Amino acid sequence: MLVFLNIVLRMIFLSYQLGEVEVSNLTIIICAIFSSFTFIAVGVSSYKLYKSLINKDDSAS
């Protein structure tokens, strides 16, 4: 268990060199989470819009 925790902590605090900027692995994980959340939110919103265009309600007319 401690070995696994040690590996996870090392993965979180590793950093990547992007040109002159050093970016930590934790920053990349946070950006991926926010990007995934935004992608899912846009997908759900688009689905609801598409569904509302398909389902025409007769009570509105």
Secondary structure, DSSP 8 states (H G I E B T S, - for coil): -HHHHHHHHHHHT-EEEETTEEEEHHHHHHHHHHHHHHHHHHHHHHHHHHHHHHS--GGG-
